[in-house]
Amino acid sequence: MLAQVELKKEAMKAERPENGTPVGAIPVIQAQDVHKYYDLGETKVHALRGVDLTIQPGEFVAIMGSSGSGKSTFMNMLGCLDKPSSGRYILEGTDVSSLDKKQLAAIRNRKLGFVFQGFNLLSRTTALENVELPTLYAQMEKEKRVARAKEVLELVGLGERLDHFPSQLSGGQQQRVAIARALVNRPAILLADEPTGNLDSRTSVEIMQIFQDLNDSGLTIVLVTHEPDIAQFARRTVVFRDGKIRHDDPLKNRPRAADVLKNLPMIDE
């Protein structure tokens, strides 16, 4: 069962009204008339067709769409893994559209945390060591690295499994390690790409409880999912089709994952 998440609110919390946006804050994400083309032999694919999107600090946005809709291309751009062919992408006030690879890598390490469907953990490395990895690029002292890694593992309910290897953890526990790794450098934005795709229904809701708690503490989250049951836990849904945003709607009366868990059967890990 998911341990109670003890949020470090003094480190993450921002003053904000009920809609999740701090008063007077600049957007964390601004996509302005973004186009993306791919050349596949003699074929030119227009993957993004003039996308405009603004995400404010403290939002929790679920991006949805069928295969080929453009949502994954857009997520790669948000994560500074790719650049728009035209248009602008502004991250926390910085236009990253024209940055070189080294500058983009620095932005990724400093401002962004990534969680993927595949947990991408090193099999011969403990949970603590896996979480420490991003701090190596931040030139952090060893003691501080270990302390920070322990802190975020406790945050996701794994404080008693620091020395466990991935093979000794369930799928849900491995994903929690991956979430802790994404949080260890205290990013401005958490980007999650199908984070529940390899998990059973109860464990998926447990992961969404962690995301909701993190978002409640002030962290901006952008989640890609094809599952409406997962998207419902966000504050806002953005639906892509044919390279364009077709719907962008706030979610009213969204369920709390903690309440949903009360009505789900237990699954032995």
Buried (B, 14 or more C-beta within 10 A) or exposed (E): EBBEBEBBEEEBBBEBEEEBBBEEEEBBBBBBEBBBEEEEEEEEEBBBBBBEBEBBBBBBBBBBBEEBBBBBBBBBBBBBEBBBBEBBBBBBEEEBBEBEEEEBEEBBBBBBBBBBBEBEBEEEBBBBBBBBBBBEEBEBEEEEBBEBBBBBBBBBBBBEBBEBBBEEBBBBBBBBBBBBBBBBBBBBBBBBBBBBBBBBBBBBBBBBBBBBBBBBBBBBBBBBBBBEBBBBBBBBBBBBBEBBBEEEEEBEEBBBBBEBBEEBEEEEE
